[in-house]
Each structure stands twice: as structure tokens, then as C-alpha cells.
Amino acid sequence: MTTTDIGTLAATLRAVLGAEHVITDRQELRTYECDGLAQYKVIPALVALPGTAAECAATVRACVDAGVPFVARGSGTGLSGGALPHADGVLVVTSRLRAIREVAPADERAVVEPGVINLQVTRAATPYGYYYAPDPSSQQICSIGGNVAENSGGAHCLKYGFTTNHVTGLEVVTPDGDLVRLGGRAPDPPGYDLLGAFVGSEGTLGIATEVTVRLVRLPESVRTLLAAFPSTDEAGAATSAVIAAGVVPAAIEMMDALAISAAEAAVRCGYPAGAGAVLIVELDGPAAEVDAQFAEVERLCRDNGAGEIRVAADDAERALIWKGRKSAFAAVGRISPDYIVQDGVIPRTALPEVLRRIAELAARRGVRVANVFHAGDGNLHPLVLFDDGVAGQAEQAEEVSGAILELCVEHGGSITGEHGVGMDKVTFMPRMFTDDDLDTMQLLRCAFDPRGLANPGKVFPTPRLCGEVPGRRRGAHPAQEAGLAELF
Amino acid sequence: MSGDVLAALRDAAGDADAVRPAGAGDAVAGVPARYRAAPGSTEAAAAVLRVAAAHGLAVVVAGGLTKQDWANPPRRLDLVVDTGRLTGVVEHAAGDLIVVVRAGTRLADLPARLAPAGQQLALDAPALPGGAGATVGGAVAVNTSGPRRMRYGTVRDLLIGITVVRPDGVVAHAGGKVVKNVAGYDLGKLFTGSYGTLGLITECAFRLHPLPAAGGYVRRPVDGEAEAGRLVAAVLGAQLVPSALEVHAPPDGGVEVAVLIEGTPSGVRERVAATRRLLGAAATASDTPPPWWPAYPWRMGDVGLKLTAALSGVPGLLTAARAAGRRHGIPVRVSGSAGTGVLYAGLPGAARPDAVARIVADLRAATAAAGGHAVVLTAPAAVRDRVDLWGPVGGLELMHRVKAQFDPDARFAPGRFVGGI
């Protein structure tokens, strides 16, 4: 892309969005050079900040006309580089699209723009007795549009599911620049579940401009306990026992000794001293159910070697229990100058074996690994600690981090449970999927984005050639229209 | 020529008995087929479908044959692929609450395998006449659901991995065996409810749920749709977390509201009592479901519709459906999940097609006003000729493009799906 081309595109976009919403100054562009995965940095050619869905569509159309790739960005908290800009492309930032259009408790729905912050949806719904269930750790800053792109999870998705289970309607700008509505407030719209395909597609199928989410009735009762165990083995056994007893907790989170000490250093959460592992178990629902099952969970923790068990007496104590867990990623910065946050999934029953293998890997490479994870669904978040100042350590850490993903695949798990493939894990996709699998996924991509302009280079290691590229506007290419008519 | 194709299909299936010329019983919605193949593995199915591709055969997948009368008949048909030999549980990892099953496995066969571990695949679509019941692949392809979708969701929420054979005979997987997984596109969702138009589903991985230790039903007859709506809203607004919230409205009688509560024995006792208080003095509790639960409100040969609405629109939709029946002099029977906004309506198969068409038009207007859709799932041929079964569909152009990518020659269940796909 030449400077002249970008100049022409910038002029077009200024006319549509207003000059103040088109950024071309290199210093200002630098603000957007990375997302939450800060080791990758690319300065985009241009940043566009549309203020309406129509402006967003016009921005994408301008990109299509210029043959320029575009990357969508919400709050930029993603941890897989999904919103990493394209050097010759436009970064479409949704931060001005932040209206909560409607909270409709009688429909158990809220309709929001993509730039709305996750937690704001819950805040808007709580006065009516409802909340938005997906709660990624970054929920105070991450956007709903980003959640849709990444199919974000959170600590409570064990019971309540992921973003994909909580989005019932979308308005999207397709990679052709068209505005299309998929689903709505009612369930089961007829036709292919393109909504389901779009959620979690990491910005490669278009940009969501309006999101209709499911609201969940606030539970009557929430009870939380913190149990300390001698090691992760006992904590893992307790987790399995809880699941085997038929209890579906809202959350079961585990931290190992290193993660606990980091959290302690950072936020003084006061977890039991000397614990080799802690479990946080939260139950919610009707009081009659929660009370019955909570007693059972306590018993199962004790039966599996728990020492101290703390039960939160009120919201303040619950917040304190969660404080250590929620701050764990950042807290690791207190005990290590540098670290990699990994995200992989294993079948829960493989936990003891995988943790042992991770410890061996770390010992062999001379790095430390702190383990924080959603134990209930086997979603590991190993934090690989290293010192970039020590020659070779970064490479060792990268190797350990990659080897952990290999372990996940080897045990029948996944290379990502919630952070996404983005650009970070593109090279791991062939470990989990065959060429035919990836080729088949890209049939969907070709249907939405035949030119490959939507977030190119993410998710898939090798882009598929899509063959015939249909016209951008319906009816613009009569021959193609005729071709379509013949096909169906 | 046709003998060559038969030989090639037999060769591909690796088992001469797996392929035979089609008979009268193999017709799909009245459209006769030429061949029938029942491959015994994903690989054999892929080989069969490669032969089908090479010969340009139009293909329809057949599972339990319980819903072959749903949707439009195929525009053309050469090969019926029967999943009757793609059966069995591949893996049940009880500790991980997942199961991997071959697509031809009967849903009704799963409890015997899962219940001993205290687990269930929480799909409870009403049974339909026909053979030994619906298969896993059929339930996924048609996206059926039942009362307990309110608590457990539907196929799209439970399916975590899928193996398919593409129309060109290529085998592909998506998802996996763990519930939490965001690697790659979720093709399971794309195939859910695709009516066999994108390829053959051969294997599905599902998340399981623990079987509840106890359950109880609370039901109450009400005077009319408005009262039903008020009670439904009251249950939704309470914090009782029902597993199902159903309405049942026969054409001539009153309306009934019924709630299913599941959980621990003590919890269920308290919540059933609380639900009775909420529904009023006329409410009764029992351990067994009402006689109408769960069933589609039509019989084979009738007209069956699926009606969806935003939750607040459910009472209005119920009212509109019954009013349409009265207006056109045709009894309309309605029941379904008021708690999720999914109702079903049944009209007698003998009803005059023009009157049915007018009722469908009324229902389309009512569901559109409530943010939903009215889809005719099944109807006699005379009604099909008068009515667009699917009605308006959002995103249709993209759907055509998806179809063109997966099945460029439009050989898989051609014409059965939305927009002539």
C-alpha cells in the first residue's frame, strides 16, 4: 500500500467519519500498536473510529474499494494478538459505539453496541434483578464486541457457558461492507446458525455493530468457599469429587503455591499460609439447592485432604477470596520481571498428569511456572516466569509455553480455552487440526470474506484461495448474480 | 451406467451388503432414490461420498426417519445415505462429563449408557412416530429441542465437537472433546439445524449434565392467554430456576401452565412448594409430567409449525395463534416452551390448504411482531404447494454463499432448506 493510496483512503474516511475520527499521525497511531499481547507490535496505516453502524459499514466499504485489509479492535485487552493491526491496513476501533440501546428484562435481553464494556451490561441490568453471565477477568475494561469476536469465557462459564451461549442477535458489517442482521431476541432463527459461526471468529468474518445478549436472573443465593490443600493433586482430586457428585458449581478455580505467593505479595489476599494449592468453589442458585450442595462440597474438600476451609460470610469476604484469584496474572509481575500467560485446555481428569509434566518441563528449562486455572473445565492458565535480562531465558520460557500446548493437544484438549488463536497460536493450529479441518473451516471464511480482507493472518496458518470473488454490492455484477441463480 | 455406479459405491463402502438399489421405501418425502448406502465408518462414508461426487449424485442423509416429512422434499435424489451402521458410543469420559457418539446412534439408547454414571445428554425433544426413534445426527441436523432447553440449552449449547464428511468426500473435524475450546471456527453450530445441506455428520461430541437427584412438576389450568402470560412472567421473575416452563393450549379448552423443577430432594421439595404458592390455589404438584408433556401438538399427516417470540411476546403469540384458528374455522392446538419463547402449533392435515395458508400468514405476522419466526415444519403436499415453509430468513445471501462453498453443485438435500438451498 503506497502513501498516496492511504492518503486517498484517509480522505474518503474523513468525509464519512469526520476528520477527528480518522488518525494518521504516526505518534497517535502508536497508541494502537498492540493489544493485550504486548510483545507483538505493528503500527497500523490508519485508525478509523466510526460513531455508528452505518459509518462502520462505510469504513469497511472504503477498505474493500481500496483493497485494504481491516482489523477490528474493541478495548484492546485480547491476549492472543487478535487485534494486532495490519501494517498496511485500517484498524477499526469500536470505542465510540458504546450505547446500551435497551435493557429489556421482560425479554431477558439487552441490546448494546460493541464498544460497551462487559461489566456495564451487568450494571445496567442489576436494578431489574438480572445480570450478564460471561465474566472474563478483564470484564471491567473489555468490550462486548471483543467478547463476541473471541467467544470470551470467564470464571463462571463452567455453569453458565461462554459468550456464544449468551448472544442471541447480532448486527454485523460483513467483509463486503454490508449490514446484516443475524438472530434477534427470539431463539432458533431459521437457516444456518451464522450467528453461532460468527461468535468466536476473531474478527475474520466481519465486525459486530450491535449485540443482543441474554440476561440471566440474579441467583437467590451465592456461597463461596476457599479451601487450602497440601498440593495440586489433592485440590484436583477434590475438584473431580465435586463434579462426580453431580454438583455443577458456578466456578471452581485453582491456584498453586507459586501463584498464591504472587497474589499474596501483590494484594495481601490472606490465603492460608503454607498451602500447596487453594480451590475457590462458588455455588449459586435457589437457596434451598445451594445450602444442600454447599455442605456436600465442604465435605468433599475435607475428604480429599483440605486443611483450612474458609466460607465467605458476606459479599466483602467473597470479594476478598476472589481478589487473590482475579489479581493473579498481574500479581505474577511482583515475583518475576517477565512472564507469559498461557491458555490451554485439558480433560479435567488429566489434571494431575499434566501438572506433573509441566513441572518437569519447567525444571528442565530452568524457568518457573505458576499455575492458575479454571479447574472445573480443565482450562489451564500456566504463567511462565522468566527474566528477559538473562540471556536465553525468554527463549526457554517460549519453549516451555509452547510445550504446554503440545501437552494439551496430546491429552485430547485444546490450544486455547478462551484467549483465542489470534496471531499468537496460528502455528499451533495444525497440531490440533488436520489440513482438511482447517481447509473446511476456511470454506466459511471464503463465504464471508472472499477477498481475505477481514483480519488477515489471524487464526489460520495458511489462507485458503477462495476462487471466484462475488461482487461487493448485490446486483453490481449481473454475471455473478446469474451464476448464483444457477447454483441454487 | 447405473450398474457401474452401484458397483463403484459398493467398492467404496468396502462391503457389498452396505449398498443396494433403492426401493419404494427409500423415497424421501415422496421423491424416489436410486441407491441406498449404509457405510459402517466415517472413512467408508467418505469413500461413498467421493463416488457420489464423481457421478454427480444428489444425496439425502437418513437417520431414524422420524423427520423425513419435515421441510421441503428434495428437488432431486439419487443416493440415500443411511447412518444406521454408524452407531455406538465412541467414548464416554464420565469424569470429564463428555460423550462422543456416532451419528446413527439412537438418542433413546444413550440413557442406558450414561445413566449408570449419573449423567445425561440433556436433549428431550418430543418423540415422533417412525422406527426406533430419532438419531443423534438427525437431532443435530434438524436442531430439535424439548421443554428442558430452558435449563440446559439446545443442541448448539451441548455439541462441543463434530466430525463431518463434506459433499466432496473430505472428512473434517471441528471443536473437540473439551467443553471449553475456542480454537478455530465452530462448525458444529453451522451444521446444527442445517438439514443435511452441508454434508454428512458422522460423529458428535457432547457435554453432559449430571442427572438430577429429584424432580417435580407443578401445573395449573388458567382462564385464558393473558392469565397464562401473567403466570409465566411470575415464574420467570422468581429465582426458582425451573428446568422447564411450558404452556399447553388445546383448541377448545383452557390453557395450562406447567413447571418442571429439578435438583436435590430437599431443594426440589422447597422449590415445588414455592412454585405452587406462586401459581396460586389451583396449582397442583406431582412427580410425573402432565399427559401432554412432551409432545408436538400434531399427528403424522397434520400441519406442524414452530413459532418463536421474544419472551414478552409469548402471551400475545398464544392469543394470536388461537384467534387465527377461530377466525378461519380451523382448530389450532398450541404448546411449547413459554419460558424460552418457542411454541409449536398443530393444525389438522385435512384442513383446507387456503385456510391453512391464511393462518400461516397470520402467524408470520404475529411472530414477526414478537421478534420471532413461524416455520412450517411439516405439512401435507397440498399445503406445501400453497405455503413457503420457511418464511422470511435474515442473512439469506450469506447462507447461499456458505452453501456454495460447501456444496457448489447443490447435491446435498437440494431444495429442502431455506431460500431453496
Boltz contact constraints between the chains, C-beta under 6 A:
constraints:
  - contact:
      token1: [A, 106]
      token2: [B, 312]
      max_distance: 6.0
  - contact:
      token1: [A, 107]
      token2: [B, 310]
      max_distance: 6.0
  - contact:
      token1: [A, 107]
      token2: [B, 311]
      max_distance: 6.0
  - contact:
      token1: [A, 107]
      token2: [B, 312]
      max_distance: 6.0
  - contact:
      token1: [A, 108]
      token2: [B, 311]
      max_distance: 6.0
  - contact:
      token1: [A, 151]
      token2: [B, 182]
      max_distance: 6.0
  - contact:
      token1: [A, 165]
      token2: [B, 157]
      max_distance: 6.0
  - contact:
      token1: [A, 180]
      token2: [B, 395]
      max_distance: 6.0
  - contact:
      token1: [A, 181]
      token2: [B, 394]
      max_distance: 6.0
  - contact:
      token1: [A, 182]
      token2: [B, 395]
      max_distance: 6.0
  - contact:
      token1: [A, 184]
      token2: [B, 371]
      max_distance: 6.0
  - contact:
      token1: [A, 185]
      token2: [B, 310]
      max_distance: 6.0
  - contact:
      token1: [A, 185]
      token2: [B, 371]
      max_distance: 6.0
  - contact:
      token1: [A, 186]
      token2: [B, 308]
      max_distance: 6.0
  - contact:
      token1: [A, 186]
      token2: [B, 309]
      max_distance: 6.0
  - contact:
      token1: [A, 186]
      token2: [B, 310]
      max_distance: 6.0
  - contact:
      token1: [A, 186]
      token2: [B, 341]
      max_distance: 6.0
  - contact:
      token1: [A, 186]
      token2: [B, 371]
      max_distance: 6.0
  - contact:
      token1: [A, 186]
      token2: [B, 372]
      max_distance: 6.0
  - contact:
      token1: [A, 187]
      token2: [B, 308]
      max_distance: 6.0
  - contact:
      token1: [A, 187]
      token2: [B, 340]
      max_distance: 6.0
  - contact:
      token1: [A, 187]
      token2: [B, 341]
      max_distance: 6.0
  - contact:
      token1: [A, 187]
      token2: [B, 342]
      max_distance: 6.0
  - contact:
      token1: [A, 188]
      token2: [B, 308]
      max_distance: 6.0
  - contact:
      token1: [A, 190]
      token2: [B, 373]
      max_distance: 6.0
  - contact:
      token1: [A, 190]
      token2: [B, 375]
      max_distance: 6.0
  - contact:
      token1: [A, 190]
      token2: [B, 390]
      max_distance: 6.0
  - contact:
      token1: [A, 190]
      token2: [B, 393]
      max_distance: 6.0
  - contact:
      token1: [A, 190]
      token2: [B, 418]
      max_distance: 6.0
  - contact:
      token1: [A, 191]
      token2: [B, 393]
      max_distance: 6.0
  - contact:
      token1: [A, 191]
      token2: [B, 399]
      max_distance: 6.0
  - contact:
      token1: [A, 191]
      token2: [B, 418]
      max_distance: 6.0
  - contact:
      token1: [A, 192]
      token2: [B, 190]
      max_distance: 6.0
  - contact:
      token1: [A, 192]
      token2: [B, 194]
      max_distance: 6.0
  - contact:
      token1: [A, 192]
      token2: [B, 399]
      max_distance: 6.0
  - contact:
      token1: [A, 192]
      token2: [B, 402]
      max_distance: 6.0
  - contact:
      token1: [A, 193]
      token2: [B, 189]
      max_distance: 6.0
  - contact:
      token1: [A, 193]
      token2: [B, 192]
      max_distance: 6.0
  - contact:
      token1: [A, 194]
      token2: [B, 395]
      max_distance: 6.0
  - contact:
      token1: [A, 194]
      token2: [B, 398]
      max_distance: 6.0
  - contact:
      token1: [A, 196]
      token2: [B, 156]
      max_distance: 6.0
  - contact:
      token1: [A, 196]
      token2: [B, 189]
      max_distance: 6.0
  - contact:
      token1: [A, 197]
      token2: [B, 189]
      max_distance: 6.0
  - contact:
      token1: [A, 197]
      token2: [B, 190]
      max_distance: 6.0
  - contact:
      token1: [A, 200]
      token2: [B, 182]
      max_distance: 6.0
  - contact:
      token1: [A, 200]
      token2: [B, 186]
      max_distance: 6.0
  - contact:
      token1: [A, 220]
      token2: [B, 239]
      max_distance: 6.0
  - contact:
      token1: [A, 240]
      token2: [B, 95]
      max_distance: 6.0
  - contact:
      token1: [A, 246]
      token2: [B, 118]
      max_distance: 6.0
  - contact:
      token1: [A, 246]
      token2: [B, 210]
      max_distance: 6.0
  - contact:
      token1: [A, 285]
      token2: [B, 241]
      max_distance: 6.0
  - contact:
      token1: [A, 286]
      token2: [B, 240]
      max_distance: 6.0
  - contact:
      token1: [A, 286]
      token2: [B, 241]
      max_distance: 6.0
  - contact:
      token1: [A, 286]
      token2: [B, 271]
      max_distance: 6.0
  - contact:
      token1: [A, 288]
      token2: [B, 267]
      max_distance: 6.0
  - contact:
      token1: [A, 288]
      token2: [B, 270]
      max_distance: 6.0
  - contact:
      token1: [A, 288]
      token2: [B, 271]
      max_distance: 6.0
  - contact:
      token1: [A, 289]
      token2: [B, 263]
      max_distance: 6.0
  - contact:
      token1: [A, 289]
      token2: [B, 264]
      max_distance: 6.0
  - contact:
      token1: [A, 289]
      token2: [B, 267]
      max_distance: 6.0
  - contact:
      token1: [A, 292]
      token2: [B, 264]
      max_distance: 6.0
  - contact:
      token1: [A, 292]
      token2: [B, 266]
      max_distance: 6.0
  - contact:
      token1: [A, 292]
      token2: [B, 267]
      max_distance: 6.0
  - contact:
      token1: [A, 345]
      token2: [B, 178]
      max_distance: 6.0
  - contact:
      token1: [A, 345]
      token2: [B, 180]
      max_distance: 6.0
  - contact:
      token1: [A, 345]
      token2: [B, 181]
      max_distance: 6.0
  - contact:
      token1: [A, 347]
      token2: [B, 96]
      max_distance: 6.0
  - contact:
      token1: [A, 348]
      token2: [B, 96]
      max_distance: 6.0
  - contact:
      token1: [A, 349]
      token2: [B, 95]
      max_distance: 6.0
  - contact:
      token1: [A, 349]
      token2: [B, 96]
      max_distance: 6.0
  - contact:
      token1: [A, 377]
      token2: [B, 179]
      max_distance: 6.0
  - contact:
      token1: [A, 377]
      token2: [B, 180]
      max_distance: 6.0
  - contact:
      token1: [A, 378]
      token2: [B, 178]
      max_distance: 6.0
  - contact:
      token1: [A, 379]
      token2: [B, 180]
      max_distance: 6.0
  - contact:
      token1: [A, 412]
      token2: [B, 177]
      max_distance: 6.0
  - contact:
      token1: [A, 413]
      token2: [B, 178]
      max_distance: 6.0
  - contact:
      token1: [A, 414]
      token2: [B, 176]
      max_distance: 6.0
  - contact:
      token1: [A, 414]
      token2: [B, 178]
      max_distance: 6.0
  - contact:
      token1: [A, 414]
      token2: [B, 181]
      max_distance: 6.0
  - contact:
      token1: [A, 414]
      token2: [B, 183]
      max_distance: 6.0
  - contact:
      token1: [A, 415]
      token2: [B, 183]
      max_distance: 6.0
  - contact:
      token1: [A, 416]
      token2: [B, 182]
      max_distance: 6.0
  - contact:
      token1: [A, 416]
      token2: [B, 183]
      max_distance: 6.0
  - contact:
      token1: [A, 417]
      token2: [B, 180]
      max_distance: 6.0
  - contact:
      token1: [A, 418]
      token2: [B, 182]
      max_distance: 6.0
  - contact:
      token1: [A, 420]
      token2: [B, 182]
      max_distance: 6.0
  - contact:
      token1: [A, 421]
      token2: [B, 183]
      max_distance: 6.0
  - contact:
      token1: [A, 432]
      token2: [B, 183]
      max_distance: 6.0
  - contact:
      token1: [A, 436]
      token2: [B, 170]
      max_distance: 6.0
  - contact:
      token1: [A, 436]
      token2: [B, 172]
      max_distance: 6.0
  - contact:
      token1: [A, 437]
      token2: [B, 172]
      max_distance: 6.0
  - contact:
      token1: [A, 437]
      token2: [B, 173]
      max_distance: 6.0
  - contact:
      token1: [A, 440]
      token2: [B, 172]
      max_distance: 6.0
  - contact:
      token1: [A, 441]
      token2: [B, 184]
      max_distance: 6.0
  - contact:
      token1: [A, 441]
      token2: [B, 185]
      max_distance: 6.0
  - contact:
      token1: [A, 443]
      token2: [B, 405]
      max_distance: 6.0
  - contact:
      token1: [A, 443]
      token2: [B, 406]
      max_distance: 6.0
  - contact:
      token1: [A, 444]
      token2: [B, 185]
      max_distance: 6.0
  - contact:
      token1: [A, 446]
      token2: [B, 405]
      max_distance: 6.0
  - contact:
      token1: [A, 447]
      token2: [B, 401]
      max_distance: 6.0
  - contact:
      token1: [A, 447]
      token2: [B, 402]
      max_distance: 6.0
  - contact:
      token1: [A, 447]
      token2: [B, 405]
      max_distance: 6.0
  - contact:
      token1: [A, 487]
      token2: [B, 404]
      max_distance: 6.0
  - contact:
      token1: [A, 488]
      token2: [B, 400]
      max_distance: 6.0
  - contact:
      token1: [A, 488]
      token2: [B, 420]
      max_distance: 6.0
